Amino acid sequence: VNNLGLNTTQAKHWQCWLKGWGFNPGTIDGQLGTNSWIAAQKFLNWTGSYVNGRLVVDGVVGTQTIKALQNWLGVGIDGVAGPQTRAAFASFANTNYC
């Protein structure tokens, strides 16, 4: 499980948002595990947010997944989920999409 700084409620919002766009994160439980990240990687590929070629859809939150998320969030792209990335992700996930 890697919530990238999201609390359980925010993680549920992200899971609901992914599900609403047709990317099944599995159980909406506020725990961003493999299924949630597979859904996120599929979404990030679908939006073209990847940086150096399409993401491998494996549910692992590696550098390329972080870069794609940063690109989608509109923050600096360095592949590290630092404070700016975590704050932008949390800000997005503060909205209830459930």
TIMI-2910 file (N, C-alpha, C, CB; in pm, 1 decimal, decimal comma, always signed):
<rs>
+----------+----------+----------+----------+----------+----------+----------+----------+----------+----------+----------+----------+------+
!      n_x !      n_y !      n_z !     ca_x !     ca_y !     ca_z !      c_x !      c_y !      c_z !     cb_x !     cb_y !     cb_z ! resn !
+----------+----------+----------+----------+----------+----------+----------+----------+----------+----------+----------+----------+------+
!    +85,3 !   -118,3 !     +0,0 !     +0,0 !     +0,0 !     +0,0 !    +89,0 !   +123,6 !     +0,0 !    -96,6 !     +0,4 !   +122,8 !  Val !
!    +60,9 !   +214,5 !    -94,6 !   +136,3 !   +339,8 !   -102,6 !    +38,2 !   +452,6 !   -132,0 !   +248,4 !   +332,6 !   -212,3 !  Asn !
!     -4,6 !   +521,6 !    -26,8 !   -103,0 !   +629,4 !    -41,6 !    -40,3 !   +762,6 !    -81,1 !   -179,4 !   +646,6 !    +87,2 !  Asn !
!    +90,2 !   +767,7 !    -96,5 !   +160,5 !   +891,6 !   -134,4 !   +114,1 !  +1010,8 !    -51,7 !   +139,5 !   +921,2 !   -283,0 !  Leu !
!    +99,7 !   +989,4 !    +76,9 !    +63,9 !  +1097,8 !   +167,5 !    -84,6 !  +1122,2 !   +183,7 !   +126,4 !  +1221,1 !   +121,6 !  Gly !
!   -168,2 !  +1054,7 !   +105,6 !   -313,0 !  +1073,6 !   +120,9 !   -361,4 !  +1003,3 !   +246,4 !   -389,3 !  +1020,9 !     -3,0 !  Leu !
!   -455,5 !  +1067,1 !   +315,9 !   -519,6 !   +995,8 !   +425,7 !   -623,2 !   +900,5 !   +366,8 !   -585,5 !  +1095,2 !   +527,2 !  Asn !
!   -685,5 !   +820,5 !   +450,9 !   -779,5 !   +718,8 !   +402,7 !   -895,2 !   +780,4 !   +325,8 !   -833,2 !   +637,4 !   +519,3 !  Thr !
!   -948,7 !   +891,1 !   +374,3 !  -1061,3 !   +956,2 !   +306,6 !  -1020,0 !  +1006,7 !   +169,2 !  -1115,4 !  +1072,5 !   +391,2 !  Thr !
!   -905,6 !  +1072,5 !   +161,7 !   -856,6 !  +1122,2 !    +32,9 !   -830,5 !  +1006,7 !    -63,6 !   -728,3 !  +1204,9 !    +52,5 !  Gln !
!   -773,5 !   +898,4 !    -13,4 !   -746,3 !   +782,4 !    -98,6 !   -876,8 !   +723,0 !   -151,7 !   -666,7 !   +675,4 !    -20,6 !  Ala !
!   -980,9 !   +721,1 !    -69,8 !  -1112,0 !   +674,2 !   -117,0 !  -1163,4 !   +764,6 !   -228,6 !  -1214,1 !   +669,6 !     -0,4 !  Lys !
!  -1146,6 !   +894,3 !   -212,3 !  -1189,9 !   +988,3 !   -316,6 !  -1117,6 !   +959,3 !   -448,1 !  -1164,0 !  +1134,5 !   -272,3 !  His !
!   -987,1 !   +934,9 !   -443,2 !   -908,3 !   +902,8 !   -562,8 !   -957,4 !   +772,2 !   -624,6 !   -757,6 !   +892,6 !   -528,1 !  Trp !
!   -983,0 !   +671,9 !   -539,8 !  -1033,8 !   +544,1 !   -590,2 !  -1169,6 !   +562,9 !   -658,1 !  -1045,4 !   +441,6 !   -475,5 !  Gln !
!  -1257,6 !   +640,4 !   -596,5 !  -1389,5 !   +666,0 !   -656,3 !  -1375,3 !   +740,8 !   -788,3 !  -1478,5 !   +746,5 !   -559,4 !  Cys !
!  -1283,5 !   +836,2 !   -792,4 !  -1261,7 !   +913,2 !   -914,6 !  -1215,2 !   +822,0 !  -1027,5 !  -1158,9 !  +1025,0 !   -890,5 !  Trp !
!  -1118,1 !   +734,8 !   -998,1 !  -1070,7 !   +639,4 !  -1098,7 !  -1185,1 !   +550,1 !  -1146,4 !   -956,2 !   +553,4 !  -1041,8 !  Leu !
!  -1263,0 !   +499,7 !  -1051,6 !  -1374,8 !   +411,9 !  -1086,4 !  -1476,0 !   +485,9 !  -1173,5 !  -1443,2 !   +358,3 !   -959,1 !  Lys !
!  -1502,0 !   +612,2 !  -1140,4 !  -1595,9 !   +693,1 !  -1217,2 !  -1552,8 !   +713,2 !  -1361,9 !  -1613,2 !   +826,5 !  -1151,3 !  Gly !
!  -1423,1 !   +709,0 !  -1386,4 !  -1369,3 !   +722,8 !  -1521,9 !  -1351,9 !   +588,0 !  -1590,6 !  -1236,3 !   +795,7 !  -1518,0 !  Trp !
!  -1395,6 !   +480,9 !  -1523,7 !  -1391,7 !   +348,6 !  -1585,3 !  -1265,4 !   +268,7 !  -1559,6 !  -1409,2 !   +362,7 !  -1729,7 !  Gly !
!  -1185,9 !   +311,0 !  -1462,3 !  -1062,7 !   +240,4 !  -1427,7 !  -1082,1 !   +178,8 !  -1289,6 !   -937,9 !   +336,7 !  -1430,6 !  Phe !
!  -1104,4 !    +48,8 !  -1284,9 !  -1144,4 !    -20,3 !  -1162,2 !  -1029,2 !    -33,0 !  -1062,5 !  -1198,3 !   -158,3 !  -1195,8 !  Asn !
!  -1039,0 !    +37,0 !   -947,6 !   -933,9 !    +29,4 !   -847,3 !   -952,5 !    -85,5 !   -748,2 !   -926,8 !   +158,9 !   -772,6 !  Pro !
!  -1054,5 !   -168,5 !   -770,9 !  -1085,7 !   -272,7 !   -673,4 !  -1172,3 !   -214,4 !   -563,4 !   -956,7 !   -334,2 !   -614,3 !  Gly !
!  -1159,9 !   -268,3 !   -444,9 !  -1239,6 !   -223,9 !   -331,1 !  -1207,4 !    -79,2 !   -295,5 !  -1215,5 !   -314,9 !   -210,1 !  Thr !
!  -1311,3 !     +0,9 !   -275,1 !  -1293,7 !   +140,2 !   -231,8 !  -1272,8 !   +137,4 !    -80,5 !  -1418,6 !   +231,1 !   -271,8 !  Ile !
!  -1146,7 !   +130,2 !    -40,2 !  -1115,1 !   +112,2 !   +101,5 !  -1016,4 !   +215,3 !   +156,1 !  -1059,6 !    -25,1 !   +123,1 !  Asp !
!   -972,7 !   +307,6 !    +72,0 !   -878,9 !   +409,2 !   +118,6 !   -735,6 !   +360,4 !   +129,2 !   -922,7 !   +460,2 !   +250,7 !  Gly !
!   -709,1 !   +242,2 !    +76,2 !   -574,5 !   +186,1 !    +75,6 !   -530,3 !   +170,0 !    -69,5 !   -569,2 !    +49,3 !   +151,8 !  Gln !
!   -434,6 !   +250,6 !   -112,2 !   -390,5 !   +246,5 !   -251,4 !   -289,0 !   +134,2 !   -270,7 !   -329,6 !   +382,4 !   -293,7 !  Leu !
!   -343,7 !    +16,7 !   -296,5 !   -261,7 !   -101,4 !   -319,6 !   -244,5 !   -126,7 !   -468,2 !   -323,3 !   -223,4 !   -252,2 !  Gly !
!   -207,1 !   -247,9 !   -500,7 !   -176,8 !   -286,0 !   -638,7 !   -291,1 !   -255,0 !   -734,6 !   -144,0 !   -433,2 !   -645,4 !  Thr !
!   -414,2 !   -293,1 !   -700,3 !   -526,8 !   -270,8 !   -791,6 !   -552,2 !   -122,3 !   -815,5 !   -653,1 !   -336,2 !   -736,4 !  Asn !
!   -539,5 !    -42,3 !   -711,0 !   -559,1 !   +102,3 !   -726,5 !   -452,9 !   +161,4 !   -818,3 !   -555,5 !   +172,4 !   -589,5 !  Ser !
!   -328,3 !   +116,7 !   -801,7 !   -221,3 !   +172,1 !   -884,1 !   -224,6 !   +118,4 !  -1026,5 !    -87,0 !   +142,3 !   -821,5 !  Trp !
!   -274,3 !     -3,9 !  -1045,3 !   -295,5 !    -52,6 !  -1182,3 !   -398,2 !    +36,3 !  -1251,2 !   -342,7 !   -201,9 !  -1182,6 !  Ile !
!   -506,8 !    +67,2 !  -1180,6 !   -609,7 !   +156,0 !  -1236,8 !   -550,4 !   +293,1 !  -1267,7 !   -729,2 !   +170,3 !  -1139,1 !  Ala !
!   -469,1 !   +345,9 !  -1175,4 !   -407,5 !   +477,2 !  -1195,9 !   -312,3 !   +474,3 !  -1315,3 !   -332,2 !   +521,8 !  -1069,1 !  Ala !
!   -232,8 !   +368,8 !  -1327,6 !   -140,0 !   +358,6 !  -1440,3 !   -215,4 !   +350,1 !  -1573,0 !    -48,8 !   +236,3 !  -1423,5 !  Gln !
!   -324,3 !   +275,6 !  -1575,8 !   -406,1 !   +269,2 !  -1697,5 !   -462,3 !   +407,3 !  -1730,3 !   -521,3 !   +166,7 !  -1680,9 !  Lys !
!   -510,1 !   +477,7 !  -1627,3 !   -563,0 !   +612,8 !  -1646,3 !   -454,1 !   +706,2 !  -1699,4 !   -620,3 !   +667,5 !  -1513,8 !  Phe !
!   -336,8 !   +703,6 !  -1637,5 !   -227,9 !   +792,6 !  -1678,7 !   -181,4 !   +761,5 !  -1820,9 !   -110,1 !   +781,0 !  -1581,3 !  Leu !
!   -183,2 !   +635,0 !  -1859,4 !   -153,8 !   +600,0 !  -1999,4 !   -262,4 !   +654,5 !  -2091,2 !   -141,5 !   +446,3 !  -2016,4 !  Asn !
!   -387,5 !   +637,7 !  -2051,5 !   -501,8 !   +682,0 !  -2131,7 !   -497,6 !   +832,7 !  -2156,4 !   -633,0 !   +644,1 !  -2062,3 !  Trp !
!   -456,2 !   +909,0 !  -2053,5 !   -451,0 !  +1054,5 !  -2066,8 !   -324,6 !  +1102,7 !  -2137,6 !   -460,2 !  +1118,8 !  -1930,4 !  Thr !
!   -230,3 !  +1012,5 !  -2160,4 !   -104,5 !  +1052,8 !  -2223,4 !    -12,7 !  +1127,5 !  -2129,4 !   -132,2 !  +1138,1 !  -2343,2 !  Gly !
!    -28,1 !  +1107,1 !  -2000,2 !    +51,0 !  +1179,4 !  -1900,7 !   +190,2 !  +1121,2 !  -1879,7 !    -21,9 !  +1180,9 !  -1770,1 !  Ser !
!   +217,0 !  +1005,2 !  -1937,5 !   +348,0 !   +942,4 !  -1920,7 !   +455,8 !  +1033,9 !  -1978,2 !   +351,9 !   +802,8 !  -1989,5 !  Tyr !
!   +578,5 !  +1017,9 !  -1928,6 !   +687,2 !  +1107,3 !  -1965,7 !   +783,4 !  +1041,0 !  -2064,1 !   +762,5 !  +1152,4 !  -1841,3 !  Val !
!   +830,0 !   +923,3 !  -2034,6 !   +927,7 !   +854,3 !  -2120,9 !   +869,6 !   +723,0 !  -2171,1 !  +1060,4 !   +828,2 !  -2044,6 !  Asn !
!   +764,2 !   +730,5 !  -2249,2 !   +698,3 !   +610,2 !  -2298,5 !   +588,2 !   +565,4 !  -2204,2 !   +799,3 !   +498,2 !  -2317,6 !  Gly !
!   +496,6 !   +486,5 !  -2257,7 !   +382,2 !   +440,4 !  -2180,2 !   +427,7 !   +368,2 !  -2054,0 !   +294,0 !   +348,6 !  -2264,8 !  Arg !
!   +347,2 !   +380,4 !  -1949,3 !   +377,6 !   +314,7 !  -1822,7 !   +356,9 !   +164,6 !  -1833,3 !   +291,3 !   +372,0 !  -1710,4 !  Leu !
!   +441,7 !    +89,7 !  -1765,9 !   +418,0 !    -52,2 !  -1745,7 !   +306,8 !    -60,7 !  -1641,9 !   +549,5 !   -129,5 !  -1699,6 !  Val !
!   +200,9 !   -133,3 !  -1674,8 !    +86,6 !   -144,3 !  -1584,0 !   +110,4 !   -265,2 !  -1494,1 !    -49,4 !   -157,8 !  -1663,0 !  Val !
!   +172,9 !   -238,3 !  -1378,3 !   +208,4 !   -345,7 !  -1286,1 !   +168,9 !   -315,5 !  -1141,8 !   +356,4 !   -372,0 !  -1293,3 !  Asp !
!   +112,9 !   -197,6 !  -1117,2 !    +71,1 !   -162,4 !   -981,9 !   +183,3 !   -116,7 !   -891,2 !     +4,1 !   -277,6 !   -919,9 !  Gly !
!   +304,2 !   -107,3 !   -944,3 !   +419,3 !    -62,8 !   -866,2 !   +434,3 !    +88,1 !   -883,7 !   +549,8 !   -137,6 !   -909,7 !  Val !
!   +447,7 !   +159,1 !   -772,4 !   +460,7 !   +304,9 !   -777,4 !   +609,0 !   +340,0 !   -788,1 !   +395,9 !   +372,3 !   -651,0 !  Val !
!   +660,2 !   +331,9 !   -910,1 !   +799,7 !   +363,1 !   -934,4 !   +816,8 !   +503,3 !   -990,3 !   +860,1 !   +261,9 !  -1028,9 !  Gly !
!   +938,4 !   +533,7 !  -1029,1 !   +973,5 !   +666,8 !  -1078,4 !   +886,9 !   +710,0 !  -1196,0 !  +1119,1 !   +670,1 !  -1118,7 !  Thr !
!   +863,1 !   +619,3 !  -1291,5 !   +785,4 !   +657,6 !  -1409,8 !   +639,2 !   +685,8 !  -1374,8 !   +793,0 !   +547,5 !  -1515,8 !  Gln !
!   +584,0 !   +608,7 !  -1281,5 !   +446,0 !   +634,2 !  -1237,4 !   +438,0 !   +769,3 !  -1167,5 !   +396,3 !   +521,5 !  -1142,8 !  Thr !
!   +536,2 !   +799,2 !  -1083,5 !   +538,9 !   +928,8 !  -1014,0 !   +552,0 !  +1042,1 !  -1116,1 !   +656,4 !   +934,3 !   -911,3 !  Ile !
!   +639,2 !  +1026,7 !  -1214,5 !   +655,2 !  +1130,7 !  -1317,1 !   +524,4 !  +1154,3 !  -1392,3 !   +766,4 !  +1091,8 !  -1416,2 !  Lys !
!   +454,9 !  +1046,8 !  -1427,3 !   +327,4 !  +1060,9 !  -1498,5 !   +224,4 !  +1130,1 !  -1410,2 !   +274,6 !   +923,2 !  -1543,7 !  Ala !
!   +219,2 !  +1092,9 !  -1283,2 !   +126,4 !  +1157,6 !  -1190,1 !   +161,1 !  +1305,8 !  -1176,3 !   +130,1 !  +1087,9 !  -1051,3 !  Leu !
!   +288,9 !  +1336,9 !  -1164,3 !   +331,9 !  +1476,8 !  -1154,9 !   +291,8 !  +1554,1 !  -1279,9 !   +484,2 !  +1485,3 !  -1133,9 !  Gln !
!   +311,1 !  +1494,5 !  -1395,2 !   +273,7 !  +1558,4 !  -1520,8 !   +123,7 !  +1586,9 !  -1522,0 !   +313,2 !  +1469,7 !  -1641,1 !  Asn !
!    +44,0 !  +1487,9 !  -1482,7 !   -101,3 !  +1503,2 !  -1480,2 !   -144,6 !  +1609,7 !  -1378,6 !   -168,0 !  +1369,0 !  -1447,6 !  Trp !
!    -76,9 !  +1613,3 !  -1263,2 !   -110,0 !  +1711,4 !  -1159,4 !    -58,8 !  +1851,5 !  -1193,3 !    -52,5 !  +1666,9 !  -1025,8 !  Leu !
!    +33,3 !  +1860,8 !  -1288,5 !    +86,6 !  +1991,1 !  -1327,6 !   +191,5 !  +2045,5 !  -1233,2 !    -24,0 !  +2089,0 !  -1338,2 !  Gly !
!   +267,3 !  +1955,1 !  -1170,3 !   +375,2 !  +1998,0 !  -1081,2 !   +508,8 !  +1960,4 !  -1145,0 !   +360,8 !  +1933,2 !   -939,1 !  Val !
!   +616,8 !  +2005,3 !  -1083,7 !   +749,4 !  +1973,9 !  -1135,4 !   +770,2 !  +1823,6 !  -1147,4 !   +856,5 !  +2034,3 !  -1046,0 !  Gly !
!   +831,0 !  +1782,4 !  -1257,0 !   +848,8 !  +1639,8 !  -1285,1 !   +991,3 !  +1598,5 !  -1251,3 !   +816,6 !  +1608,0 !  -1433,5 !  Ile !
!  +1004,7 !  +1520,4 !  -1142,4 !  +1136,5 !  +1469,1 !  -1105,2 !  +1131,9 !  +1322,0 !  -1063,5 !  +1194,4 !  +1552,4 !   -992,2 !  Asp !
!  +1013,9 !  +1262,8 !  -1061,0 !  +1002,1 !  +1121,7 !  -1025,8 !  +1009,3 !  +1092,8 !   -877,8 !  +1107,3 !  +1045,7 !  -1093,6 !  Gly !
!  +1010,0 !  +1198,3 !   -795,9 !  +1014,3 !  +1182,5 !   -650,7 !   +885,1 !  +1238,6 !   -592,6 !  +1139,5 !  +1254,1 !   -589,2 !  Val !
!   +818,9 !  +1160,5 !   -510,7 !   +692,6 !  +1205,2 !   -450,0 !   +723,2 !  +1289,6 !   -326,8 !   +602,0 !  +1083,5 !   -412,1 !  Ala !
!   +778,5 !  +1408,0 !   -351,6 !   +813,9 !  +1498,9 !   -243,8 !   +695,8 !  +1583,5 !   -199,6 !   +927,5 !  +1588,1 !   -286,4 !  Gly !
!   +721,7 !  +1684,3 !   -117,5 !   +614,4 !  +1765,6 !    -59,9 !   +522,8 !  +1831,6 !   -162,9 !   +674,0 !  +1871,2 !    +26,2 !  Pro !
!   +578,0 !  +1883,3 !   -273,3 !   +495,8 !  +1950,5 !   -374,5 !   +400,7 !  +1850,7 !   -440,9 !   +585,5 !  +2018,2 !   -481,2 !  Gln !
!   +452,2 !  +1734,4 !   -475,1 !   +369,5 !  +1630,9 !   -538,3 !   +261,6 !  +1583,7 !   -442,9 !   +455,8 !  +1511,9 !   -583,4 !  Thr !
!   +299,6 !  +1556,3 !   -319,5 !   +203,5 !  +1507,7 !   -220,1 !    +95,2 !  +1612,3 !   -192,6 !   +275,8 !  +1471,0 !    -89,2 !  Arg !
!   +134,8 !  +1738,3 !   -186,5 !    +36,4 !  +1844,9 !   -161,9 !    -61,1 !  +1857,1 !   -278,5 !   +107,5 !  +1979,6 !   -138,4 !  Ala !
!    -11,1 !  +1848,9 !   -401,1 !    -98,5 !  +1858,9 !   -518,8 !   -193,1 !  +1739,4 !   -526,2 !    -14,7 !  +1868,1 !   -648,1 !  Ala !
!   -142,9 !  +1620,8 !   -496,3 !   -224,5 !  +1499,3 !   -498,3 !   -332,6 !  +1508,5 !   -390,6 !   -136,2 !  +1372,8 !   -476,8 !  Phe !
!   -294,8 !  +1552,7 !   -271,4 !   -391,5 !  +1567,4 !   -162,1 !   -495,9 !  +1672,8 !   -195,8 !   -319,9 !  +1604,2 !    -31,5 !  Ala !
!   -453,3 !  +1781,9 !   -257,4 !   -547,4 !  +1887,6 !   -295,0 !   -651,8 !  +1833,5 !   -391,8 !   -472,9 !  +2007,2 !   -358,1 !  Ser !
!   -607,6 !  +1756,3 !   -491,4 !   -702,0 !  +1695,7 !   -585,4 !   -795,5 !  +1600,3 !   -512,6 !   -627,2 !  +1621,7 !   -697,6 !  Phe !
!   -740,0 !  +1519,8 !   -424,0 !   -817,4 !  +1415,0 !   -357,0 !   -902,1 !  +1467,1 !   -241,3 !   -724,5 !  +1308,0 !   -306,3 !  Ala !
!   -896,7 !  +1596,2 !   -213,6 !   -984,0 !  +1652,4 !   -110,1 !  -1129,1 !  +1658,8 !   -155,7 !   -936,3 !  +1791,7 !    -70,8 !  Asn !
!  -1152,5 !  +1655,3 !   -285,8 !  -1289,0 !  +1657,8 !   -338,6 !  -1347,9 !  +1517,8 !   -331,0 !  -1291,6 !  +1710,6 !   -484,9 !  Thr !
!  -1470,3 !  +1508,7 !   -282,7 !  -1537,0 !  +1379,1 !   -269,2 !  -1597,3 !  +1338,2 !   -402,9 !  -1646,5 !  +1384,3 !   -159,5 !  Asn !
!  -1539,0 !  +1237,5 !   -465,5 !  -1587,8 !  +1185,4 !   -593,0 !  -1671,8 !  +1059,5 !   -574,4 !  -1470,8 !  +1156,1 !   -685,8 !  Tyr !
!  -1701,8 !  +1024,6 !   -449,2 !  -1776,4 !   +901,2 !   -420,9 !  -1927,0 !   +924,5 !   -424,7 !  -1736,3 !   +844,9 !   -284,3 !  Cys !
+----------+----------+----------+----------+----------+----------+----------+----------+----------+----------+----------+----------+------+
</rs>
